[in-house]
């Protein structure tokens, strides 16, 4: 197994462990919503500290349910990942194209022109070699 393959396997294992361990260990079982987002956690903490707190502004769009909110968040993440993948793919393609262009010598049209015979030079006597 190559070094890159081992690194990729270890990274995949780490991601799987991060996804599965909280479920297996029961983290968050003591909460109403064990895996609520950071916004909900912050709102709960603020209302515990200051019950009369009123937000400065309200959201422009309030999704009808938590599932819709999660779907919109996933869509936003997917679009962002697509934009990043496109950008990095474009950069890599351009770099590979430049490498190929610099590796292949440029072919000029002057190189295709037939060479003139340099041995046929007029002699001072007016007779050129090869002519009768």
Order of alpha helices (4+ residues) and beta strands (2+ residues): alpha-alpha-alpha-alpha
